[in-house]
């Protein structure tokens, strides 16, 4: 029965992956996509072949993002005749050049990023097939960057700010400003209305255009339904608003195509996760008996709770600037110390218990199983993320960062997997230790908010990681009999994800 179930899950997963890939590849059908560099900055140009000269739109991603995140806007605009240019900011994505300046000050990092936009705009203006007209579009952090750039360059005819927060907006600058915000972004909705009201001088409503395009005074706030800060990028309502705004500014129209890839990306990820279930059945058997501490709740609680309490307190004053990646150094310390404390608590709670003979573990099978699971975690799932979501390939110093972060993630995953697995293990213990870990990260942020504020951004990502890779762990354990197969794979995958996501900084 279980084999039939696994086969059915595999078939469903394969169909989901095939359908999703078909739909996602179709989004760029008919487009010419060229990749190049402007200095160290990776740049991608989207356009229709043999199209008449058109305005160029420079598109900028947000903090800890990359140009892949902005594909829905680039594809929508290019399919409607615009020349769309995306790029990776300094220290982001595949841009191996570190980002300088203080990330908390306008006079610091912001200056470097505005200068980089200027270089990309200068390149974009030289592209064949452009007619000299220019617009800029940016998300989150980049919304402030493009607003500031537009204020410095009179050739910018329109600014599209997604999930905008920019204190630089004034009553008459930048020209023709559209602010698009997710309907679940309450504070940014207020900011969007405030920015529009500056030019109107009174109360304003979302979905209403104020001012005139001809003299650059047009402004509008639009709320994309049922989305938050990231999903707003994949909402067809967001792309539709951006397209309609630019068409109005430049007095042009295209095919009306709007990219709607969000559901297909979700289907692709679900399909890859489902495929892992039957594929786990192909892993070699490592142990004939289930391994792990097998701790019931009575013995698991101290192992789970003590590290959660002690880790943030011990690391309260720890240095957080020894690795050239934002918050990566603290995460490495937190994972590492948490793992060591968990291991020590395991030793304490298992005093007097008989150890299992090491000879019964097939070491070659263990190495092969861990390698295969790691390859699937990074290759299949990571490949999909890199292709359609955000950059997932290490460049330059990021390779070293993967190893440095692995020094922290590996002790924690090995200790946690062992503590929550095995015959007699507490039901729900695996989920409980993940929740406690996230709570310990939250405590660390509270204790040192000024330095660890950006950790708030990664907590939802780690939560999603725990859910998906927790399934991989469960399925791999059922087949191999050893929790460290997934422990190794998950440690590598998370170290990899952190190393490729957060910005590289000049320390």
Rosetta blueprint (number, residue, H / E / L):
1 X L
2 X H
3 X H
4 X H
5 X H
6 X H
7 X H
8 X H
9 X H
10 X H
11 X H
12 X H
13 X H
14 X H
15 X H
16 X H
17 X H
18 X H
19 X H
20 X H
21 X H
22 X H
23 X H
24 X H
25 X H
26 X H
27 X L
28 X L
29 X L
30 X L
31 X E
32 X E
33 X E
34 X E
35 X E
36 X E
37 X E
38 X E
39 X L
40 X L
41 X E
42 X E
43 X E
44 X E
45 X E
46 X E
47 X E
48 X E
49 X L
50 X L
51 X L
52 X L
53 X L
54 X E
55 X E
56 X E
57 X E
58 X E
59 X E
60 X E
61 X L
62 X L
63 X L
64 X L
65 X L
66 X L
67 X H
68 X H
69 X H
70 X H
71 X H
72 X H
73 X H
74 X H
75 X H
76 X H
77 X H
78 X H
79 X H
80 X L
81 X L
82 X L
83 X E
84 X E
85 X E
86 X E
87 X E
88 X L
89 X L
90 X L
91 X L
92 X L
93 X L
94 X L
95 X L
96 X L
97 X L
98 X L
99 X E
100 X L
101 X L
102 X L
103 X L
104 X L
105 X L
106 X H
107 X H
108 X H
109 X H
110 X H
111 X H
112 X H
113 X H
114 X H
115 X H
116 X H
117 X H
118 X H
119 X H
120 X H
121 X H
122 X H
123 X H
124 X H
125 X H
126 X L
127 X L
128 X L
129 X L
130 X E
131 X E
132 X E
133 X E
134 X E
135 X E
136 X E
137 X E
138 X E
139 X E
140 X L
141 X H
142 X H
143 X H
144 X H
145 X H
146 X H
147 X H
148 X H
149 X H
150 X H
151 X H
152 X H
153 X L
154 X L
155 X L
156 X E
157 X E
158 X E
159 X E
160 X E
161 X E
162 X E
163 X L
164 X L
165 X L
166 X L
167 X L
168 X L
169 X L
170 X L
171 X L
172 X L
173 X L
174 X L
175 X L
176 X L
177 X E
178 X E
179 X E
180 X E
181 X E
182 X E
183 X L
184 X L
185 X L
186 X H
187 X H
188 X H
189 X H
190 X H
191 X H
192 X H
193 X H
194 X H
195 X H
196 X H
197 X H
198 X H
199 X H
200 X H
201 X L
202 X L
203 X L
204 X L
205 X L
206 X L
207 X L
208 X L
209 X E
210 X E
211 X L
212 X L
213 X L
214 X L
215 X L
216 X L
217 X L
218 X L
219 X E
220 X E
221 X E
222 X E
223 X E
224 X E
225 X L
226 X L
227 X L
228 X L
229 X L
230 X L
231 X H
232 X H
233 X H
234 X L
235 X L
236 X H
237 X H
238 X H
239 X H
240 X H
241 X H
242 X H
243 X H
244 X H
245 X H
246 X H
247 X H
248 X H
249 X H
250 X H
251 X L
252 X L
253 X L
254 X L
255 X L
256 X L
257 X L
258 X L
259 X L
260 X L
261 X L
262 X H
263 X H
264 X H
265 X H
266 X H
267 X H
268 X H
269 X H
270 X H
271 X H
272 X H
273 X H
274 X H
275 X H
276 X H
277 X H
278 X H
279 X H
280 X H
281 X L
282 X L
283 X L
284 X L
285 X L
286 X L
287 X L
288 X L
289 X L
290 X L
291 X L
292 X L
293 X L
294 X L
295 X L
296 X L
297 X H
298 X H
299 X H
300 X H
301 X H
302 X H
303 X H
304 X H
305 X H
306 X H
307 X H
308 X H
309 X H
310 X H
311 X H
312 X H
313 X H
314 X H
315 X L
316 X L
317 X L
318 X L
319 X L
320 X L
321 X L
322 X L
323 X L
324 X L
325 X E
326 X L
327 X L
328 X H
329 X H
330 X H
331 X H
332 X H
333 X H
334 X H
335 X H
336 X H
337 X H
338 X H
339 X H
340 X H
341 X H
342 X H
343 X H
344 X H
345 X H
346 X H
347 X H
348 X H
349 X H
350 X L
351 X L
352 X L
353 X L
354 X L
355 X L
356 X L
357 X L
358 X H
359 X H
360 X H
361 X L
362 X L
363 X H
364 X H
365 X H
366 X H
367 X H
368 X H
369 X H
370 X H
371 X H
372 X H
373 X H
374 X H
375 X H
376 X H
377 X H
378 X H
379 X H
380 X H
381 X H
382 X H
383 X H
384 X H
385 X H
386 X H
387 X H
388 X H
389 X L
390 X L
391 X L
392 X L
393 X L
394 X L
395 X L
396 X L
397 X L
398 X H
399 X H
400 X H
401 X H
402 X H
403 X H
404 X H
405 X H
406 X H
407 X H
408 X H
409 X H
410 X H
411 X H
412 X H
413 X H
414 X H
415 X H
416 X H
417 X H
418 X H
419 X H
420 X H
421 X L
422 X L
423 X L
424 X L
425 X L
426 X L
427 X L
428 X L
429 X H
430 X H
431 X H
432 X H
433 X H
434 X H
435 X H
436 X H
437 X H
438 X H
439 X H
440 X H
441 X H
442 X H
443 X H
444 X H
445 X H
446 X H
447 X H
448 X L
449 X H
450 X H
451 X H
452 X H
453 X L
454 X L
455 X H
456 X H
457 X H
458 X H
459 X H
460 X H
461 X H
462 X H
463 X H
464 X H
465 X H
466 X H
467 X H
468 X H
469 X H
470 X H
471 X H
472 X H
473 X H
474 X H
475 X H
476 X H
477 X H
478 X H
479 X H
480 X H
481 X L
482 X L
483 X L
484 X H
485 X H
486 X H
487 X H
488 X H
489 X H
490 X H
491 X H
492 X H
493 X H
494 X H
495 X H
496 X H
497 X H
498 X H
499 X H
500 X H
501 X H
502 X L
503 X L
504 X E
505 X E
506 X L
507 X L
